[in-house]
Amino acid sequence: MSDKDTMNVSEAQIAVHWQEEDYYHPSTDFIAQANMTDKSIYQRFSLDNFPEYFKEYADMLDWDQYWHTTLDTSDAPCWKWFVGGKLNASANCIDRHLAKNRNKAAFIYLPEPEDETHQVITYQELYVRVNEMAALLRDFAGVKAGDRVTIHMPMVPELPVTMLACARLGAIHSVVFGGFSGKACGERVADSGSKVLVTMDAYYRSGKLLEHKSKADEAVRVAATEGQVVEKVLVWQRYVGKNSSNTAMAEGRDYFVYDALKEFSGKRVAPVSMPAEAPLFLMYTSGTTGRPKGCQHGIGGYLAYVTATSKYVQDIHPEDVYWCMADIGWITGHSYIVYGPLALGASSVLFEGVPTYPDGGRPWRIAERLGVNIFHTAPTTVRMLRKAAPDEPAKYDYHFKHMTTVGEPIEPEVWKWYHEVVGKGEAAIVDTWWQTETGGFLCSTMPALQGMKPGSAGPSMPGIHAIIYDEDGHEVPAGSGIAGNICIRNPWPGQFQTIWGDRNRYVETYYAKYNTNPASKDWRDWPYFPGDAAVQAADGYYRILGRVDDVINVAGHRLGTKEIESACMVVPEVAEAAVVPVADEVKGKVPDVYVSLKPGYEPSPEIEKAISDAISDNIGKIAKPKHIYIVPDMPKTRSGKIMRRVLSSISNGADVGDVTTLANPEIVEEVRRMVQGGGEDESYFG
Ligand code: WTA
């Protein structure tokens, strides 16, 4: 058994010891108003009717030209949906709502400082801003259909405006999470081949106005080392007409968007009618090896899937005030702040700041003030709010009819607090399991059709046919409660099309494990393997146990252990680095870093700081380790492989098991004493 397998099995075993919880049921009031109350949807979306059942989702969109082929498998496993169809995503998210809802709020934006008033951006206003920005991108920056544009921005309305302006032109946006470093952004600029980078001068985070534009300078430098020239850097301003960054603007390269926009005031740009299978965006996500993968999502399939799931799972009606407290820089924000809700003509709330600043009551003040009735967040935020201000929600007069959790498994205790305290016992909750790659939800209860079970994501979505396989490709009996690798048997429209520029890696990572005939054009031969372990209970509900690869899920964000290890290796004194996930009360998992030094170097606070800085610079603060341990040597197998499993057990206070076969068993005890105490090395440099 490999090092990796041992780690997975133990993680799965721990989880399977969790007991199954009792059901909670949605209220009759909720059911009476819900968008999806028809149980027969599961029959309509049975495999016998595949793939035609997805017509129901595609018909939620406006097509310039209707499609002729639902699913084209000729280039399996790169699936093409709704072939022959033409449409534009920005027209579907904006223009089609104007006739009836021109003056309805599309976005309600809340700056972090509470004394800055919120902004309501109506569909008409969004239409105007997106058109002007599209004109600027096209006529000033030379962006045309198929070009990639990297967007490195915080949570401000200018972010979705820029995304939708790209979509209007048929250009492919690649949004990089604002908290990522300039270097991480530059690598994504280079990989995507972006000539235009859109950024911002500064933004608020926990009460501080953070400078941001200098990251663009770094990104341009890094992209250049990989041969990608950025021709234009477009800089939005946190305060219109004022520069909140003290970094220089490079002559002939950097431009303030608000200045350049003056020329395009009132301009209209006809939405470019694009083939359904043309790419809408790239979203980079961490994988097992260092280089992040650019997940490519197509226009027609993706938009149809997120629109339908926003309607049925998020239960969004036009009159709802919907708040997804995620960052648009992640897939949740793309699908369930921007594209899904806007395609439905909803009012979607955007919040710049952190949920617990200035105190844990902030989200509830916002909910009360705006009359939010649908709330969507991640377990890490729920844990954070529960810790910071457990009794706060009761003090505010808001009522959620519906709440979502997404991004990682939620502990039943935390779920119950979310239900009773945040949801005041009134809200239907969905626990939605999915990924960057999948575009939209894979498992979730349909909120009016099934009971909720804390800790379980629920059955697979209508039209998504999940199956659990063991390592050897045998089917684990359905409903048996035995852990295995969860897979999806059929393609679906929301699924990504490929990894940008790396089809082989796409096939290798997601299909090779369970595909038996690489030449097959039959979708039945290509189960999709998302990389998660799961169990299915007798009632058909899936409980997700976590990732089986080397990816750490920190506060719902995916980080590759390899990425962090490579960042450590940048420090000249470091010889070896190993990163393992350690349980954290609030963030779920955080990285613990182990390094050994090259001969002749002694551990010091300076080296420790250099490692910490290298991680922040190369990836971003999000990857900040819980501890950095400078160890005399790594526990290793005789073949020289670092035993991450042993380090992981040490970090998590678990039994390290039998280590006698290691090349250097004595080092295990030494490291354990250093980490867990009982030796004088305890609390290394604090
Ligand atoms: C994990 C976020 C348990 C899972 C949408 C997946 C979850 C990874 C859940 C994708 C959930 C996501 N319960 N685990 N409800 N949702 N995950 O790409 O391991 O940032 O593979 O997409 O998060 O993370 P990503």
Boltz pocket constraint, residues with backbone or C-beta under 6 A from the ligand:
constraints:
  - pocket:
      binder: B
      contacts: [[A, 285], [A, 330], [A, 331], [A, 332], [A, 405], [A, 406], [A, 407], [A, 408], [A, 409], [A, 410], [A, 431], [A, 432], [A, 433], [A, 434], [A, 435], [A, 436], [A, 437], [A, 457], [A, 530], [A, 531], [A, 532], [A, 544], [A, 545], [A, 546], [A, 547], [A, 553], [A, 556], [A, 557], [A, 558]]
      max_distance: 6.0
